[in-house]
């Protein structure tokens, strides 16, 4: 098991957004350890909404090496592409190393990523304006 975080996406734009997850590395998914990174894949975020809700979707990294992977010594990460219709707005990169989550965006004018440190789990809030 690794460090977890609760992630949410807020759409403050005048049009719906579509999200696509890619480049998962050393992340639990599809309910393993309670983590569901794939929740954000092909997700439509309606205007003026927060998904899944203000509490967020739990995501967790693999912090141990199993089955021949090198997750114990690697940075865990995944990307989320943000689109307006079929037009890319930017990409979010969520990473975790040594129990510290971080988030970046290729479009810092329109996509803000805020990572809050929690004693047990972190909180990742993505706001798109």
C-alpha positions in Angstrom: 0.0 0.0 0.0 1.1 3.6 -0.6 0.0 7.1 0.1 -3.5 8.1 -1.0 -5.3 11.3 -1.9 -8.8 12.4 -2.6 -9.1 14.2 -6.0 -11.9 16.4 -7.3 -12.3 18.5 -10.5 -14.3 21.7 -10.6 -15.5 23.1 -13.9 -16.0 26.9 -13.7 -16.1 27.3 -17.5 -19.2 28.0 -19.6 -19.0 24.7 -21.4 -18.7 21.0 -20.3 -15.3 19.4 -20.2 -14.1 15.9 -21.0 -11.2 14.3 -19.2 -9.0 11.4 -20.3 -6.5 9.6 -18.2 -3.2 8.3 -19.6 0.3 7.3 -18.6 -0.6 5.6 -15.4 2.5 4.5 -13.6 2.6 2.6 -10.3 -1.0 3.6 -9.4 -3.7 1.3 -8.0 -6.9 1.4 -10.1 -10.3 -0.2 -10.6 -11.0 -0.4 -6.9 -7.7 -2.0 -5.9 -6.9 -0.7 -2.4 -10.0 1.5 -2.8 -8.3 3.6 -5.6 -10.1 4.4 -8.8 -7.9 6.6 -11.1 -10.1 5.4 -14.1 -13.0 7.3 -12.6 -11.6 10.4 -14.4 -11.2 8.6 -17.7 -13.7 9.7 -20.4 -15.5 11.7 -17.7 -17.7 14.6 -18.7 -17.7 17.4 -16.2 -20.8 19.6 -16.6 -20.8 23.4 -16.3 -20.6 24.7 -12.8 -20.0 21.4 -11.1 -17.5 19.5 -9.0 -16.9 15.8 -9.7 -17.2 13.4 -8.1 -18.1 15.8 -5.3 -16.3 18.1 -2.9 -14.9 15.0 -1.0 -13.1 13.7 -4.1 -12.3 10.3 -5.6 -9.7 8.2 -3.8 -6.5 7.5 -5.7 -3.5 5.6 -4.3 0.0 4.9 -5.4 1.8 1.5 -5.3 4.7 2.1 -2.9 6.0 -1.5 -3.0 7.4 -3.6 -5.7 5.4 -6.6 -6.6 5.3 -8.9 -9.6 8.6 -7.6 -11.0 7.7 -3.9 -11.1 9.9 -1.2 -9.6 7.2 0.9 -7.9 9.1 1.0 -4.6 11.8 3.1 -6.2 9.8 4.9 -8.9 7.7 8.1 -8.9 4.1 7.2 -9.2 2.0 9.3 -11.6 -0.8 9.8 -14.1 -1.9 12.4 -16.6 -5.4 13.8 -17.2 -6.0 15.5 -20.5 -8.7 18.2 -20.3 -10.8 18.9 -23.4 -13.5 21.3 -24.5 -15.3 19.1 -26.9 -12.5 17.7 -29.0 -10.2 20.7 -28.4 -7.4 20.1 -25.8 -7.3 22.7 -23.1 -4.3 21.3 -21.3 -2.9 18.3 -19.4 -2.7 17.8 -15.6 0.2 15.6 -14.3 -0.3 14.1 -10.8 2.8 12.6 -9.2 3.8 11.1 -5.9 7.3 10.5 -4.5 8.2 9.7 -0.9 4.6 10.3 0.3 4.4 13.8 -1.2 1.8 14.4 -4.0 2.3 17.2 -6.5 0.4 18.4 -9.4 1.2 20.5 -12.5 -0.7 21.8 -15.5 0.4 22.6 -19.1 -2.1 25.5 -19.0 -1.6 27.4 -15.8 -3.9 30.2 -16.9 -7.0 27.9 -17.1 -6.1 24.8 -15.1 -5.1 25.2 -11.4 -3.9 22.2 -9.4 -3.9 22.5 -5.6 -2.4 19.8 -3.4 -3.2 19.9 0.3 -1.2 17.9 2.8 -3.2 15.7 5.1 -2.0 13.8 8.1 -3.4 10.6 6.6 -4.4 11.3 3.0 -3.7 14.3 0.8 -6.4 16.3 -1.1 -6.0 17.2 -4.8 -8.3 19.9 -6.1 -8.3 20.7 -9.8 -10.1 23.9 -10.8 -10.7 24.8 -14.5 -11.7 28.3 -15.3 
